């Protein structure tokens, strides 16, 4: 069974930086697209950034120029470097991956809290 485990959340002041990481564990699988989502209190979950296996990226307009998504296919990891953080970036951040084991399905991490506050 494949699992996604996130790390790196926390409390940061406005203008600060955080780096989130997500690692897939298990065996006999292949990861295609990976992504980060976030969900703020009383709001719907929203897409933050995506990255294909080949490394093509896309970002939500609200984070363009501030966040960078990257991945290491050999280590089955994806990271989200978040700079110039704003209070409105406060949310639980979730790692997502399209993974083929016996068949393709979506996997989600457990979420990591990011709080931007002075």
Steps between C-alpha positions, in 0.01 A plus 500: 500500500639839397505780756578870467655668802541878521732705716618856538197698610500745787459857613676776307479878494371684195775528241667185625566167330416135554582185309253214490604148408300192411638150465328195353572167664419148392618282216416417143349832401556782251409862565363719226371851576557640847340805657450708810154610612397710795187552703443803720237500776146509361629497142514236231822316425687676220780404266829676573750347257549197278801328347511226240744212503698685233518811719244731342340724759187708548403734781191667635505872420509581871838332551677564168843649554500407869469120509707241317408134461769242430535124507760225512379196306778279633398574860125520433478839664341835424576831668337839519727796571286785629649850513354842582226332699182692573231451765264385226733206434397356837346158438549128529715394206448159340726303271331319213634247254368293212655161559488176306539186705256246365295786350515879504340680790535822697687496828492769769723583789367567848554876474736742670400829661655824377424810703619843393459749781689768687 
